[in-house]
């Protein structure tokens, strides 16, 4: 096993040749090996043929070509198991520059195939990866780090993967979820990138002026639970008990739930608002919560920073501009972005050290066909806009059936209507429950919410049963948190670092703009020249300079997405030769880069 010595060592095969013919019993799969009409071995597993009984090689070539064609701009293929390996071997021969990943949950099937068929073509392939008995999250991460989910084909023969059907079904579902997530992120970026830039530029000084959430890092005693309040319909169930619950736990409300909390006469300890859109601000507009601490992000709608509360703290920026400033003056404290403010709230509870996290209103579905808690901003907006030809019921139906609705089960095993977006959030929580298994327990305070594997249903008695006296000197949860003053004392050194970072940023973007402008001019001249290739070496140097610029990532926020750039290139007028066509594409890219930098310069 010269190509993968660690793998050979793992299975005690380091003394074997490249093609181990004498396998130990525990590495022999229960396959029935048969001759095919073409003279090469075929096999059965559980009575089903894994390959053609006539010509497995021709079948494999067809499968390889089909896999390659199944994905646009395909750069690799993942084989879910592979029988005796014919399709993967054929793919390696046809596409020598692609990445090939063989995923096998049961190593015996891999080594049995290796002992029967010559895999030398695969082992000599420069981009060949084997994932044996690997967790599905690790497989997805492997794909993302190589060809990428968007450019990787999945090759699967149901009879070949039947021996581990649950494993491969879960892997397929996880890959599809992540593909959808990538597509959603790209669409979101295309739609909101300019808003994020504008907001961040207006709020940039808050990165200098305000504390970060890191002042609360691991500050929660182990036996102090955190209760997260989301705005699902079941939040209504615990509102009458909320004041009592606050005496026994850290209350963390998402922005959409704040109105309901205040209606119940309770100000949460923390409010989380990280969505940059104007409508996120509308959830807390006109409200005040003097004893609460607001957690927000540098790209939030600027009015968020005028919210009346005890203190505003910031989590680390999700976007390149804020991240650049933080690298220069200090990080605020990282929270994950799981696509929902509820995922951010959960991660904040983990960040402060809570070992028991309770959710109320995290329904991720529509119990009794309700979309939000009564009196929420969403519901009030629907009633405000309703009229004779657009009643509130019409908007409610659109919310219920607008995102691939489907039925699943709640914690009582009863049917609940949900949709693909909610299921994606549920998967995120499921993955975190698994990741922190044994360290953090997460509970749902309502059995009517969508069941999340790894979460346990309970009632608020599990929270109020905890005695605050046991936490130490303080008799209330807030007494256990670090002391927070309403204002911040600005250190001169921090102010100087901020001004220096801002000046460097402006100069760096200006230099990057000049480089792109030079590239644009050279590409334009090349298109008009009798010798379009004469400037290519200089353009290559310019491209290298752009790719290695630390300001490239900042400018990329408002650079067209891959899909948008492809559409712009497709609309370019045809050129009469390949060199001019290439220069035209380069000119477009330089132009778009310049436009993005101009936006930064405008708002900065």
N, C-alpha and C positions, 0 to 999 in steps of 0.2 A: 504493500500500500504506500507507494512512494508519493503519490499526489496528496493524500490526506492521512499523514502519519498519526495525527492525534485521534482521528476517527478510528483507525485500525487499533490503536492502543486502547481506546475506550471499550472496544469489543474483543480485546485480547487476540487480535489477528495480525499483530505486527510482524510475526514470522512467516506470514502467508505471502504468496506471490500476488501480483496485481489482480489476478482472477482466481480467487480461492475456490478450489473444486471440492476440497474435503472439509466441509463445514461442520462445526459442532452441532449437536442435535437442537440446541435452543435457538439456533439461527437458521433452522430449516422451516420454511413455510409449508403448510399443508396443501401443496399444489399437486395436481395430476399432470405430469408432463407427457405430451403426445407429439408425434411427428406431424408436420403439416404437409400438404401436397407439394409445396415449394421446397421441401427438404430441410427447413429450419424448424426448431422446436416451437410448439405452441403450448398452451396450458389451460387447465380448468381449475376453478376455485369454487367449491360448493356446487359442483355440477354445471357451472356456467363458463363458457369459453372467455378467456381474457383477450385473445387475439383471433384473427381469422384462422379457420382450419385449413384454408386453401393457400393464401399468400399473405402472411403477417407483414412482410416487408413493404409490399405495395400499399396495404392498409395503413401502415405507419407513415408512409410518405404523404398519403392523402390527409391524414390527421395533422401532420406537421404543417402542411401548406394551409389547411383550414384554420389552424390556430393562429398562424401569422396574419392571415387575412381578416381575422375576427376583430382586430384592434387597429385603429388608425394610428399611423406612425409607430408601429410596434417595434420595441427594442429588446424584447425578451419574452420568455414563456415560463410558466410555472406548471409543473406536471404533478397532479394530485395522484400519488402513487404512479406506477407506470407499467404494471404487468412485468414482462421480461425486459422492458426497456426499449423496445423497437422504435416507438414514436420519438422519444428523447434523442436516441442515436441518430435518427433520420433528421431531426430538427438541427442537430449540431452540424451535420454534413451540409445541409441546405443553407444555413444561416450562421456562418462561422464567427460573426462579430456580435451576435446577440448574447444576452445573458440567459442561461438555462438553470432553473432551480428545480430540483426533484424533492418533493415533500413526501415523506413516508412516516406514518405514526408507528408502524410495527417494523423494526429493523430486520426481522427475519425475512420479510418479503423482498427487501432491498438486496440482502446478501444472497438469497436464493436465486434471484434474477442474475446477479453478478456471477454466480457459479455456473450458469447455464448458457449465457450469451456473451460474446466479446464486446466489452464496453470501451475498448481502447480509444475509439473515436471520441467518446465523451470525455474520457480522462485526459485527453490531449487538447480538449477545447479550452481556450484561455479564460472563458467566463462561466465556468461550471461550478455550481454550488449544490451541496447536499444538506438537507435538513431532516435528520432522523430523530424521531421522538421529540420534536421541538414544539413548544407551546404555540398556540395559534397567534397570540399577540406578537411573539418573536418572529413568526413567519411573515406577518404583515409588515412589521418594521423592516425586515430584510428586503422585502419587495420594494418598499418605499425608498430604501437607501441605495438600491441598484437601478433598475429600469424605471421605477416609479409605478404607482398603481394605474395611472392613466395609459401608460405605454407598455403594459405587460399583459400578455394573453394567458388565459387559463385553459389548460388542456386536461380534460378529464373524461375517462371512460368509466361509466357507472359500475360495470362488472369488476374493474380493476380496483376501485376504491370501496367496494361493498364490504370488505373485511373490517373497515373502520369508518362506516357510514356516518356515525354521529360526529366524529372528529372532522371529517371533510365537509359535512354539512355546516358545522359551526364555523369552519375556516372560510367557506364560500360566503356565508352570511356576513362575517366580519369584513371580508374584502369588499363586498358590495356596500356595506355601511360606510366604510372609509372612502370608497370611491364617491359615494353620494356626498359625503362630508367635504371632499376636495372640490367637487363641482359647486356645492353650495357656497363654500368659502370664496371660490373664484367669482361667482355671480355677485356675492355680497361685496367683494372688493371692487368689482367693476361699478357697482351701483353707488357705494358710499365712500370710496377712497377720498374724493375731493372734500366731502363733509368732514371726514376724520382729520384731514390735513388742516382745514380751516379752523376747526375746533382746537386742535392741538397748538397751532400757532397762537391763538388767542389765550390759551391757558398755560402756555409754556412757563411763565414766571412762577406758577404755583408749584412746579417741581422744585424751585428754589425756596419758596416761602412756607410750604406746608410739610408737616411730618409724614413719614410713610407708615404703613401698617407694621413695619418691622419693630416698632416700639411695643407691639403686643405679642411678638413671637414667643410661643411656648409659655405664655403668662397664665394660662388656665390651669388650675389645680386638677389633678387626675380625676377626682370624684365630682367635679363640677360639670354638669352636662350643658350642652348647647342645644337650643331649640330654634330651628329655622322656620320662618313663616313665609310660605309662598301664597299666591293669590288664587289657588284653585277653590272650587266650591266648598270642599270639606273644611277649609279654614274656619268657616262659620261655626263648626261643631265645638271648637275650643275657645272661641272668643269670650264666653261667659267666665271661663276659668283662667283667662290670660293673666289677670292681675296676680292671682295666686302662683301661677307658673313662673312669673317673673321673679318671685321671691326665692326660687329654687334653681334657676338656670340662667345662662346667658341667652338673651333673646336677640336673634339676628333676623331682621325683616328685609325681604327684597323690596325694591321700590314700589312694585305693584301692590304689595300687601300693607303698606304704611297707612293708607287711608282707613282701612278696616281696623287696624290696631288703635289708631287714635279715636275712632268711633267707639271702641270698647274702653276708652279712657286709659290706655296703656301706651307709654313711649318705650320702644325697644331700646336695648343697649346699643345696638348697631343697625344701621341701614345700609344696604348695598345697592349702588347704582353705577353700573359700568357701561351701559349701552350708550353710544354717542348720539343717538337720534333725539330729535326734538320731543318725540312722543314719550320717551323715557322720562324726560324732565317734567312732562305734563302730569305724570303720576304723583309727583310731590309738589307741584306748583300750587301756591296758595296755602300750603301747610307749614307747620313749624313743629319741631320736636326738641325743645330746649335741653333735654337731658340726654339726647341721643348723639352718637358719633356716626357721621356719614363717611362711608368708604366709597371713593370714586376713582376715576382714571383720567389721565390728562386729555383724552379725546372726548370727554363728556361735553354735552351742550353747555356753553359758558354760564348760563343762568344757574346751573346746578351749584356753582361755587358761591352763590348768594343765599343758599338755603339756610334758614335760621335753626341752628342746632348747637350743641355743646362744643363740637370740634369737627373739622373736616380733615380726614387723613387720606392718603393716596396709596394705591397699589402700583406696582411697576407697570409702566406703559406697555401696551400691546403692539405699538406701532413704531416704525424705525426712528422717527424724529425724536419722540420722547425717550426711546431707548438710548439714543446717542447722547442726549443731555445727561441722562442718569449715569451713563458710563463715566462721564466727566465729574459729576458732583456727588454721586452716591445713589445706590439702588433703593427703591422705596419698599421692596418686599414683593416677591413674585406670587401671583395667584394664577391658576390655570384658567384658560378660556374654553369651557366645554360647550359653548354655543348658547347658554342660557344663564341668566343672572342667578338662578338657583344653584347651578353647578359652581359658580364663583363663590356663593355664600357657603356651600359645603366645604370648599377648599379653604375658605377663611376660618371656619370652625376647626378644621384640621390644623391650619397654620398656627392658631393660638394654643393648640395642644389639647383640645377636647377629645376625650376617648369615647364618649357616648354622645351621638348626635341624633336628635329627633327632628322629624319633618312633619309639619302640618300644612296642608294645602298643596303638597306636591302630588297632584292627582295624575298628571301626564295622560289625561284622558278626560272624558266627559261623564262623570257620574250623574245619573238621572238626566242626561243630555244637557247639563249645565256647563257653560264654558268658563265662567269666572265667578268669584264670590259676589254676592249681591252688594251693590254700592261701589264696586270697583270703578276705576276710570274707564275701563273698556265698556262695562255695562252702561254706565252713565252716558258715555259718548253715543252708544247705539240709540238710547232713548232720546237724547237731544236731537239727533239727526233724523229720527223716524218721522214719517209722514204718511200721507194717504197712499202714495205709490211706492214708498220704500219703508214699510213698517219695521219695527225692531225685530220681529220674528224672521224677516228676510235676511238680515245681517247675521242673526244667530245661526240660521241654517247654513249660511255661507261659511261661517267659522267651523261648524261641525263637519261639513262634508267637502271642505276645500283643499285637503291635503292627503289624498289617498286614504280615506277612512277604513278602518278594519276593527274587528272585535278581538279582544284579548280577555284576560281574567284579572279580577282584583284579588286582594288578600283573602277574601272569603271564598274564592273559587267561582265567583259569579261573573257574568259577562259584563265588560265595560267597553264602550266605544272609544277608540283612540285613533291615531293616525301615524304616518311614517315619520313625521318630524318628532312627535312625542316619543316614539319608540327609539329613535336615535339618542334622545336625552336619557331614556331609561337604560340603554346599553352603556352609556357613559358612566352612570351611577353603578351599574352592575360591575363594570370593569374596575372601578375604584373600590367597591366592596371586596372584590377578589384581591386587588393589589395590597390593601391594608388589612386583610383578614388576620384576625388574632391581635390586631393593634387598635383598630377603631371599629366600634359597632354603630350601625345606623338603623334607626327605627322609623316606621310610619305610624303616625298617631291616628290614622283612619284606615279601617279595613276596606273602605270603598274606593281607594286609590288604585291605580294600575300597579300590579304586583311587580316589584323589582327583585330579581334573584339576589340574595345576599342581604336584603333588608328584612327586618323582623317587624311584624305588626304588634302594636301595644296600645295602651291608652295613657292619658296624661298622668295617671297614678304612678307610672314609672318615673316621672319627673318630680312630682310633688312629694313623693315618698322620701326624697333626699333631704336631709336636714342641713340647712345652711350653717348651723352652729359648728358642724364638723369641718368646715373649711378653714377655720383659724379665727383670727381676731374679729373680722368683719361678720356682720349678720346678714348681709345681702350680697348677691353676686357682683355688683359693681364695686364693692369694697375690695374684691379680690383682683381687680384689674389694675394695671399701672395708673398712677395718678396722671390725669390729663387736664391741662389748662386750656382755656378757650383760645388764647393767642399764642403765637410763636415768637421767640426771640431770634431775629435773623443774625447769624454770625457773619462778620465781615469777610472771613475767609471763604464762606459759602457763596456770598454775593460775588466775590472776585472770581471764583471758579466758574460760576454761572456766566458772567459777562465774557470771560475768556472763551468758554465753550461756544457761546453764541457767535462771537466774532470768528472763531475758527470755522464754525458751520457755514456762515455766510461766505467766507473766503473760499472754503472747499467747494461749495456749490457753484460759486462763480467760476472757479478753475475748471470744474467738470463741464460747465456750460461752454466755456471757451474751447475745450477739447472736442465736445460734440459738434460745435459750430464749425471747427476746422475740418472734422470728418465729413460733415454735410457738404461743405464747399468742395472738398476733394472728390467726393462721390458724384456731385453734380457736374463738376468739370470733366470727370471721367466719362460720364454718360454722353456728354456733348463732344468728346474728343474723338479723333480718328484712331487713337490708340487707347482704348478704355482700360487696359490692364496696367498702364504705366504707374498709376498711383497705388496699386494694390499693396506693395510692401509698406508704404507709409500708413495706409489705412489699417493694416495689420497691427502696427505699433500703436495706433490710436485705440483700436479695439482692446488691446492688451492693457493699455493705460486706464481705460474705462472700467474693465472687468476687475482690476486690482485697486480701484479707488474705494476708500472707506465710505464715500458719500454715495456710491452707487445704490446701496441698499435703501438709503433714505429716499432717493429719487424714485426708486422702484414702486413706492406706494401708489403713485399716480401715473405710472407707466402702464400702457394697455396690458390687459391679461393676455394669456396665450391665445385664447379663443378670439378676443377682439383684435389682436395683432394679425392673426391668420386672416380675418375678414378684411382688414385694411390692405394686406398684401394681395389678397385675391382681387381687390378692386383697382389695383394698379394697372395702368395701360400696358398692353403687351409690348415687349422689346424684341428687336430682330436678332439678337444674339444673347448667349448665356451670360457673358461678362457684363453687359449693360443691365440685364435683368437682375443680376446679383448686386450691382451697384445701386440700382433703384431701390431694392429692399434695404440696403444699408442706409441710403439717404432717408428713407422713411423712419428707420429706427433712430437715427440721429435727430431727426425732426421731432419725434415724439419725446425723446429724452429732453430736448431743449424746452419743449412745451411744459413738461413736468417741473423742471427746474424753475421756469418762469413763474409757475404757480407758487412755489415755495418762496421765491423772492418777493412776490406780490404780498403774501400774507405775513411773512416775517418782517 
